[in-house]
Amino acid sequence: MHVKITSSAMISNFLNVGFNSYEICQLVESEANKMIHNVNNENLKDWRLRFLFSYTNGTQIIVSKRTKSETDIKYKEIVAHIPIPLKDKISWGVELSQHVYKDERYLDNIIHNFYSLKIDFTNYKNRHDYILDSMRRVVNFAFKNGFTINGIRIKVENL
């Protein structure tokens, strides 16, 4: 199995401002692929697992509870939304006008489909540290909590 990390933004003029999205994704991808080596299942060897991170408005990191395994192409995707705060809350935040979704609670009507990870923006001095830590937390959470690929439960206890 191979892990791929990608990101997108629901925020204008955000990507690669104060952080290098490609470098962070590559680093977390390398770490995730080391974690996945603990999973030895011959039925999953040709599978691809993708973590898709979306930077958006919100109050907590949310991680999809259930996503479908695409058996015909051997593909599984886990989606996580990483909230980016406003500048009036933290210096490295963004202006409200940059957010595509202005209401930080726009996902509340579907929140039951996600796991929530609490965050404290003041623990981070810059976007790079926040985004890197958020991605790592999501990947670690997914492997510790477990998820299913093509009916096979994946759970890594010792990370």
Protein Blocks (a to p, Z undefined) as FASTA:
>chain_A
ZZddddddfbehkgophiafklmmmmmmmmmmmmmmmpccfklmmpccdddddddddfbd
cddfbdcddfknopaddddddddddfklomklccfklpmblblklmmmmmmmpccddddf
klpcbfklmmmmmmmmmmmmmmmnopaeehiacddfbZZ
